[in-house]
């Protein structure tokens, strides 16, 4: 039977059934997402876009489009500050640009607050 459902990951019961987009176990009540055979979201390289939709790449120069408060610093990064030689990374949270900002040092920025220069 090619449409056989996997057993419950909690109690290993083979009486699982589909409940909408989830699979459910009648024995223990556990529900989980059905795994598909489709490839993961990482089919190709991730495309990172700036605040206006331009595609960013390593080595680009960007301009900050809004004032950014910096923790631990008395000043903030002002609108129009140019940041040269960015590097695209998978940072903490939504931060996907690794760079050095003049006067502030190395930091990570969100692509939604910069515009390609």
C-alpha positions as CSV (number, residue, x, y, z in Angstrom):
1,X,0.0,0.0,0.0
2,X,1.9,3.1,-1.2
3,X,-0.3,5.6,0.7
4,X,0.6,4.1,4.1
5,X,0.9,6.7,6.8
6,X,3.9,6.7,9.2
7,X,3.5,5.5,12.7
8,X,3.1,7.9,15.6
9,X,6.4,9.4,16.7
10,X,5.3,9.4,20.4
11,X,3.7,6.0,21.0
12,X,4.6,4.2,17.7
13,X,1.0,3.2,17.1
14,X,0.2,2.5,13.4
15,X,-3.4,3.7,13.5
16,X,-2.5,7.3,12.4
17,X,-4.9,9.2,10.2
18,X,-5.0,12.6,8.4
19,X,-6.6,15.5,10.0
20,X,-6.4,18.3,7.5
21,X,-2.8,19.2,7.0
22,X,-1.7,17.3,10.1
23,X,-1.4,13.6,11.0
24,X,-3.0,12.5,14.2
25,X,-2.8,9.5,16.5
26,X,-6.0,8.2,18.1
27,X,-4.1,6.3,20.8
28,X,-2.2,9.1,22.4
29,X,-3.7,12.2,20.8
30,X,-0.4,13.4,19.3
31,X,-0.6,15.6,16.2
32,X,2.3,16.4,13.9
33,X,3.0,17.8,10.4
34,X,3.1,15.4,7.6
35,X,6.5,15.2,6.0
36,X,6.5,15.4,2.2
37,X,9.0,14.0,-0.2
38,X,9.5,17.6,-1.7
39,X,12.9,19.1,-1.4
40,X,13.6,21.5,1.4
41,X,13.3,25.3,1.0
42,X,17.1,25.4,0.2
43,X,16.7,24.5,-3.5
44,X,19.2,27.2,-4.5
45,X,21.1,30.2,-3.3
46,X,19.0,32.5,-1.1
47,X,18.3,35.8,-2.7
48,X,18.5,38.8,-0.4
49,X,16.9,42.1,-1.4
50,X,17.3,45.6,-0.1
51,X,14.5,47.9,1.1
52,X,13.5,48.8,-2.5
53,X,13.8,45.4,-4.0
54,X,17.3,45.4,-5.5
55,X,19.2,42.1,-5.3
56,X,22.2,42.3,-3.0
57,X,25.5,40.4,-3.3
58,X,28.8,40.2,-1.4
59,X,31.0,43.2,-1.8
60,X,28.2,45.7,-2.6
61,X,28.0,49.2,-1.2
62,X,24.8,50.1,0.5
63,X,23.2,53.2,2.1
64,X,21.2,53.2,5.4
65,X,17.7,54.4,4.7
66,X,16.6,55.1,8.4
67,X,18.2,56.1,11.6
68,X,19.4,53.0,13.6
69,X,19.9,53.0,17.3
70,X,22.9,51.0,18.4
71,X,23.0,49.3,21.8
72,X,25.8,50.5,23.9
73,X,26.6,53.5,21.8
74,X,25.7,57.1,22.5
75,X,25.0,58.0,18.9
76,X,23.0,56.3,16.2
77,X,23.7,55.4,12.6
78,X,22.2,58.2,10.5
79,X,20.2,58.1,7.3
80,X,22.6,58.2,4.3
81,X,25.5,56.5,6.0
82,X,27.4,54.4,3.3
83,X,28.5,50.9,4.2
84,X,31.1,49.4,1.9
85,X,32.0,45.8,1.1
86,X,29.1,44.0,2.8
87,X,29.0,40.3,3.2
88,X,25.7,38.3,3.1
89,X,25.3,35.9,6.0
90,X,22.6,33.9,7.9
91,X,22.7,36.1,11.0
92,X,20.7,36.3,14.2
93,X,17.0,36.9,13.6
94,X,16.5,38.9,10.4
95,X,20.1,40.2,10.3
96,X,21.5,39.1,7.0
97,X,24.3,41.6,6.3
98,X,27.7,41.5,8.0
99,X,29.7,44.7,7.6
100,X,31.8,47.4,9.2
101,X,30.2,50.8,9.8
102,X,32.6,53.7,10.0
103,X,32.6,55.0,13.6
104,X,30.8,52.0,15.0
105,X,32.8,49.0,14.0
106,X,31.7,45.5,12.9
107,X,28.0,44.7,13.1
108,X,25.1,43.0,11.4
109,X,22.3,44.8,9.7
110,X,18.9,43.9,8.2
111,X,18.5,44.1,4.5
112,X,15.2,46.0,5.0
113,X,17.1,49.1,6.3
114,X,19.6,49.5,3.5
115,X,19.5,50.5,-0.2
116,X,22.0,49.5,-2.8
117,X,24.2,52.4,-3.7
